[in-house]
Amino acid sequence: MMLYLMDIWDSVRGFMASGGDVLWLVAAVLFLMWVLMLERYWYLNLIAPKEHKNIITAWDKREDSTSWHAHRIREAWVSQAKQDMNARMLIIKTLVAICPMIGLLGTVTGMIQVFDVMAVHGTSNARMMAAGISMATMPTMAGMVAALSGVFFSTRLDAKMKISMEKLKDSLPHH
């Protein structure tokens, strides 16, 4: 088992080395994005249902649910629940959006390396140029894959949040 883990780690290190330092930045952004998305899934599935149940219970206990003041209280509770649910979603969407940009930064740094090799050794050293081209393409690919995974799961998360909020609104009748 330990040998297997060491093989995996060597493969990851080799991949990261072939993409240059920018690939570590893509990995850090991807890690942060996934930590935040997992936290939002945890909140949506474990915390929000309890909070919504408390709001519904508090609404049902109210004697007055028809007055203007009661409707404002209902709106405030729904608004607070929505705000709590959407916390950190803007950060997640921003991280998703910058992943390809970080990948493009890797393309630029890799191409600079190719041009440096060409300036020093000419165009005859294909092996050194290939290393720079690899360093240029790997972060771009990694940034795109990171963004795609983030787009897919953040969109699903958004849809689940909207459904949860609609269920809450439907559970708080206004007479």
Solvent accessible surface area in square Angstrom, and as a share of the most:
residue,aa,sasa,rsa
1,M,173,0.77
2,M,137,0.61
3,L,129,0.64
4,Y,135,0.52
5,L,85,0.42
6,M,108,0.48
7,D,80,0.42
8,I,76,0.39
9,W,130,0.46
10,D,71,0.37
11,S,77,0.50
12,V,62,0.35
13,R,127,0.46
14,G,41,0.40
15,F,75,0.31
16,M,14,0.06
17,A,71,0.55
18,S,42,0.27
19,G,1,0.01
20,G,11,0.11
21,D,124,0.64
22,V,20,0.11
23,L,2,0.01
24,W,119,0.42
25,L,82,0.41
26,V,5,0.03
27,A,37,0.29
28,A,57,0.44
29,V,15,0.09
30,L,58,0.29
31,F,145,0.60
32,L,86,0.43
33,M,0,0.00
34,W,64,0.23
35,V,69,0.40
36,L,24,0.12
37,M,0,0.00
38,L,106,0.53
39,E,47,0.21
40,R,3,0.01
41,Y,37,0.14
42,W,130,0.46
43,Y,20,0.08
44,L,13,0.06
45,N,85,0.43
46,L,94,0.47
47,I,50,0.25
48,A,1,0.00
49,P,71,0.45
50,K,132,0.56
51,E,59,0.27
52,H,17,0.08
53,K,140,0.59
54,N,100,0.51
55,I,28,0.14
56,I,47,0.24
57,T,59,0.34
58,A,38,0.30
59,W,6,0.02
60,D,97,0.50
61,K,154,0.65
62,R,74,0.27
63,E,179,0.80
64,D,57,0.30
65,S,17,0.11
66,T,81,0.47
67,S,40,0.26
68,W,161,0.57
69,H,124,0.55
70,A,0,0.00
71,H,35,0.16
72,R,85,0.31
73,I,57,0.29
74,R,28,0.10
75,E,88,0.39
76,A,58,0.45
77,W,72,0.25
78,V,13,0.07
79,S,65,0.42
80,Q,94,0.42
81,A,5,0.04
82,K,99,0.42
83,Q,120,0.54
84,D,49,0.25
85,M,1,0.00
86,N,60,0.31
87,A,33,0.25
88,R,96,0.35
89,M,8,0.04
90,L,142,0.71
91,I,88,0.45
92,I,0,0.00
93,K,90,0.38
94,T,67,0.39
95,L,16,0.08
96,V,13,0.07
97,A,61,0.47
98,I,64,0.32
99,C,0,0.00
100,P,26,0.17
101,M,118,0.53
102,I,17,0.08
103,G,0,0.00
104,L,89,0.44
105,L,85,0.42
106,G,1,0.01
107,T,40,0.23
108,V,84,0.48
109,T,55,0.32
110,G,0,0.00
111,M,66,0.30
112,I,93,0.47
113,Q,60,0.27
114,V,5,0.03
115,F,119,0.50
116,D,83,0.43
117,V,12,0.07
118,M,67,0.30
119,A,88,0.69
120,V,115,0.66
121,H,88,0.39
122,G,29,0.28
123,T,96,0.56
124,S,103,0.66
125,N,43,0.22
126,A,69,0.53
127,R,206,0.75
128,M,78,0.35
129,M,39,0.17
130,A,56,0.43
131,A,52,0.40
132,G,0,0.00
133,I,81,0.41
134,S,36,0.23
135,M,46,0.20
136,A,2,0.02
137,T,75,0.44
138,M,44,0.20
139,P,0,0.00
140,T,38,0.22
141,M,92,0.41
142,A,16,0.13
143,G,0,0.00
144,M,96,0.43
145,V,90,0.52
146,A,2,0.01
147,A,9,0.07
148,L,118,0.58
149,S,32,0.21
150,G,0,0.00
151,V,76,0.44
152,F,115,0.48
153,F,68,0.29
154,S,8,0.05
155,T,82,0.48
156,R,113,0.41
157,L,0,0.00
158,D,29,0.15
159,A,49,0.38
160,K,75,0.32
161,M,4,0.02
162,K,138,0.58
163,I,100,0.51
164,S,22,0.14
165,M,11,0.05
166,E,90,0.40
167,K,134,0.57
168,L,2,0.01
169,K,71,0.30
170,D,115,0.60
171,S,44,0.28
172,L,0,0.00
173,P,65,0.41
174,H,108,0.48
175,H,141,0.63
